[in-house]
């Protein structure tokens, strides 16, 4: 998990929503050295209340600018396996590829697209795990955040067995997990 610390990322809206619901948007800016958002996602998908919080931090808005990004976007558009990806999903992957940044998304199809295009990726759990691994949060806070993700208090849909497997990596599995 420590390998993510101080990396640069392009953030998808689903991850922003998770951290907003957790009241932990600042964690993205503590874990990563550079946080970028595709301009189209910023303008079309992110709710105003999330933008107000984001504006307290330093982030960049990105567009596709290189042939490499346009080629990645074309692959995702033409490949039938990825036909369910939205325009914004394709952008987050393509811009991540363009800059060789991590793509942050919890969407399974986005992750498959990242694998297809050799784009590094991380999701909400990975960010939280990194924050814990580098001591930005303690064990109590770590478990509290994970518990909230599993509750009805957020719209994050994590399967309990995935979370249990994740917690085992940190040797913090508790009997009620």
C-alpha positions in Angstrom: 0.0 0.0 0.0 2.9 2.4 0.7 3.8 2.4 -3.0 0.7 4.7 -3.6 1.9 7.3 -1.2 2.8 10.6 -2.9 1.8 9.2 -6.3 -0.2 11.3 -8.8 -3.8 10.3 -9.5 -6.7 11.0 -11.8 -9.9 10.7 -9.7 -13.2 9.4 -10.9 -16.5 10.7 -9.5 -17.4 7.5 -7.6 -14.2 7.8 -5.5 -14.9 11.5 -4.8 -18.5 10.6 -3.7 -17.1 7.9 -1.4 -14.7 10.3 0.3 -17.3 13.0 0.5 -19.7 10.6 2.2 -16.9 9.6 4.6 -16.1 13.3 5.2 -12.5 12.4 4.2 -11.9 14.3 0.9 -8.7 15.7 2.5 -7.3 12.1 2.6 -6.9 12.2 -1.1 -4.7 15.3 -0.8 -2.7 13.8 2.1 -2.0 10.5 0.3 -1.3 11.8 -3.2 1.2 14.4 -4.3 -1.0 15.4 -7.3 -4.8 15.0 -7.6 -6.3 15.5 -11.0 -9.9 15.4 -12.3 -11.0 15.2 -15.9 -12.5 18.6 -16.7 -15.6 16.9 -18.2 -16.2 15.0 -15.0 -15.7 18.1 -12.9 -18.1 20.1 -15.1 -20.8 17.4 -15.6 -20.8 14.9 -12.8 -19.5 16.4 -9.5 -22.1 17.9 -7.3 -21.6 21.5 -6.2 -21.3 20.6 -2.5 -18.3 18.3 -3.4 -16.7 21.0 -5.6 -17.0 23.5 -2.7 -14.9 21.1 -0.5 -12.5 20.2 -3.4 -11.9 23.9 -3.9 -10.2 24.1 -0.5 -7.4 22.0 -1.9 -5.0 22.2 -4.8 -6.1 20.0 -7.7 -5.8 20.1 -11.5 -8.4 19.8 -14.2 -7.2 17.7 -17.2 -8.2 17.0 -20.8 -6.9 14.5 -23.3 -4.0 16.2 -25.0 -1.8 13.5 -26.5 -2.0 10.9 -29.2 -1.5 8.2 -26.5 -4.6 9.4 -24.7 -6.7 9.6 -27.9 -5.5 6.1 -28.9 -6.5 4.7 -25.5 -9.9 6.4 -25.8 -10.3 4.8 -29.3 -9.4 1.4 -28.0 -12.1 1.7 -25.2 -14.6 3.0 -27.7 -14.1 0.3 -30.3 -13.7 -2.7 -28.1 -17.1 -4.3 -27.4 -15.9 -5.4 -24.0 -15.9 -1.8 -22.9 -19.1 -0.6 -24.6 -20.8 0.0 -21.2 -18.1 2.5 -20.2 -19.4 6.0 -20.2 -17.6 8.9 -21.9 -16.3 10.0 -18.4 -15.1 6.5 -17.6 -13.1 6.4 -20.8 -11.7 9.8 -20.1 -10.5 8.9 -16.6 -8.6 5.9 -18.0 -7.3 7.7 -21.0 -6.0 10.7 -19.1 -4.4 8.5 -16.5 -2.6 6.7 -19.4 -1.6 10.1 -20.9 0.2 11.2 -17.7 1.1 7.7 -16.3 -0.9 8.5 -13.2 -2.9 6.1 -11.2 -6.6 5.9 -12.2 -8.8 6.0 -9.1 -12.1 4.2 -9.6 -14.1 1.5 -7.9 -15.9 0.5 -11.1 -15.0 -3.0 -12.2 -15.1 -2.3 -15.9 -12.9 0.8 -15.5 -10.4 -1.4 -13.7 -10.5 -4.0 -16.5 -10.0 -1.2 -19.0 -6.9 -0.1 -17.0 -5.5 -3.6 -17.1 -6.1 -3.8 -20.8 -4.2 -0.5 -21.3 -1.5 -1.1 -18.7 -2.8 1.8 -16.5 -2.1 1.6 -12.8 -5.2 1.9 -10.7 -6.4 2.2 -7.1 -9.8 2.4 -5.4 -11.3 3.8 -2.3 -10.1 0.9 -0.1 -6.6 1.3 -1.5 -6.5 4.9 -0.6 -7.6 4.2 2.9 -5.2 1.4 3.2 -2.3 3.6 2.0 -3.3 6.3 4.6 -3.2 3.7 7.3 0.1 2.1 6.1 1.9 5.5 6.2 0.4 6.4 9.5 -1.9 9.2 8.3 -4.7 7.5 10.3 -4.5 5.2 13.2 -6.0 1.7 13.6 -9.2 3.1 15.3 -9.8 5.6 12.5 -9.0 3.0 9.9 -11.6 0.5 11.3 -14.2 3.3 11.8 -13.9 4.4 8.1 -14.1 0.8 6.9 -17.1 0.2 9.1 -18.8 3.3 7.6 -18.1 2.1 4.1 -19.9 -1.2 4.9 -22.9 0.6 6.5 -25.9 2.3 5.0 -24.2 5.6 5.7 -22.5 5.6 2.3 -23.5 4.6 -1.2 -20.3 2.5 -1.6 -21.2 -1.1 -2.4 -18.4 -3.2 -1.1 -18.9 -6.9 -0.6 -18.1 -8.0 2.9 -15.7 -10.7 1.8 -13.7 -8.2 -0.2 -13.4 -6.0 2.9 -12.4 -8.9 5.1 -9.7 -10.0 2.6 -8.5 -6.3 2.5 -8.4 -6.1 6.3 -6.4 -9.4 6.5 -3.6 -7.7 4.6 -3.3 -5.3 7.6 -3.7 -7.9 10.3 -6.7 -6.0 11.7 -9.5 -8.4 11.2 -11.9 -8.5 14.1 -14.3 -11.2 15.1 -17.4 -9.1 14.0 -16.0 -8.5 10.5 
